[in-house]
Each structure stands twice: as C-alpha cells, then as structure tokens.
Amino acid sequence: MNPAGERRNWSVMGTRASLTIDCTEAEADRAATEVAAVLADIERRMSSYRPDSEVSVLAATLLQAGGGATSPPTVSDDLREVLAACSWLESASDGVFSMYPRGRDQPLDVAGFVKGWSVDRAAEVLLTRGFRHWALGVGGDWRCHGGHPAGRPWQFGILDPSTPTRARAMVALTTGAIATSGRYERGDHVFTPAAAGARPASAAALSFTVTGPQLGWADAFATVGLLMAEDGLGWVAGFDGYAGAVITAAGEMFADTAMTMPRSAQWELDNLPSWDDYR
C-alpha cells in the first residue's frame, strides 16, 4: 500500500472532491466510487441549481403558496432532517443563518448546511466499511478519521485571504471535521440575511474556520461565524466540541485555544496538494 495513502479526486457540487485513504488501489477505487455515488445522489436531490431537485420543487411550491404552505407529505426524510437543522440554525444564530438568505420572497436555499451534511453522509460509507485512516473533502472542507497513514495527524491549512495559495496557519486533526467560510474562494458569495443586520467594513471578517466532530455543523457554524466576525468565536465555543478561528478585514487572526494549531515550520498540508483541485 502507498505509505502516503491512496488519493482520488473528482468533480461534484460545482467544486472538487478529494479522498485520501489507507488501503489498496482496488479498495480505494471502490471506496471512491461509493462515496462519489452518495455525494452525487444528494446533489441531485438537494441542489438549488437543479430545477427538478426535491429542494427546488419544494421551494417552488412554497413560493406559489405565498410562503404559507407546510411541507407536503412527499418530502423525504432526508429533506425533513435538513430543513429541521436549518430551522434550528436560524433560531440558534438569531437569524444570522437563514434558509432565505436573499429574502423570504426568494426560493429557500439549504446549501449552507447540506454540503457539509452530505460529506458526513458519505463518511458513513467509509466508517461502515471499516477504513481506519482517511480524509474526505469537498470544496476545501474536510471530514477525517484516524490520523494520516504516515502516523501523524491530518494537517489542514487555513488559507491567507490575501494570498489563497498560501497557508496562514495550520490545524492538526486526528478525527473530526474542518470547514472554512471565506470571501476569497468565490468572492463575496455569502449573503447576509436582513435579520443579521449590517456590519461596518472594519468589523467584517475575511474568513472563519471551524473544527468539530461533524462537518455539517462545522460548515454551517463557519458561515455564521463569517457574518458575526470576532463575535462568532464566542458563539461557536458555546457548542460542545467546536472551535473557531477568524481572520478580520484588517488581516488579524484570532483563534479559540481549543483549536489545535501547531507552530512547526515543517508543515505537510493535506488540503493543499494542488491549487488546480480547487478551481
């Protein structure tokens, strides 16, 4: 077996997915195929960009009903779970997270939760099959297990918003998840719900990173943290097992002490194999 782990990459959800796993080539091919199938199925059912997806059909139904309709009986258990999670996030964040980031007169959008949740679902395949060392990432957010095959923790870079091919800091994880919401990967793609209120430019954040057990929550918390800026550190710390790090508009970086950030000069960043993977 490859001491660095077998690596597989593919396109999904408008971005790149990557799997590094400690196993034989044949086992890695099968694992990647199964994981890719889970992610593709969730994209087909949950994407707001597909007019025939379950999310889009529900969104159209709600708009036609003026927002007063309840979820129809045909809504799947998976979508009910996603909607319940998004509803809880909206309440827990006092409206900073929203299924209607563009306004209640626009279609609902669950992308702020569903991408990370889909990786958690795909990770269940790897756990069920008994793989001991793996890291699965989609669009730069990761779920990992068991440490790197080389016998060290998985190491992930928090990219510098001013130079996104360079790591500003490194985070070490053995098992868990890491997600970053930033204004540098796809520009200012995060919509601020009206309930969140406006912040002066000086109080804005350029990126917000969250670590924790599950990627679905870490990804959503990172979105909220980006909009809360430094206030998001305390908000994220209120959830057991989760920790945040923020890079402000002024370029300053602040991190929860619970986030494991070794200061070794010898970084082997597992999420920066090639910038081409993120284009």
Secondary structure, 3 states (H helix, E strand, C coil): CCCCCEEEEEEECCEEEEEEECCCHHHHHHHHHHHHHHHHHHHHHHCCCCCCCHHHHHHHHHHHCCCCCCCCCCCCHHHHHHHHHHHHHHHHCCCCCCCCCCCCCCCCCCHHHHHHHHHHHHHHHHHHCCCCCEEEEECCEEEEECCCCCCCCEEEEEEECCEEEEEEEEEEECCEEEEEEECCCCCCCCCCCHHHCCCCHHHCEEEEEEEECCHHHHHHHHHHHHHHCCHHHHHHHCCCCCEEEEEECCCCEEECCCCCCCCCCCCCCCCCCCHHHHC
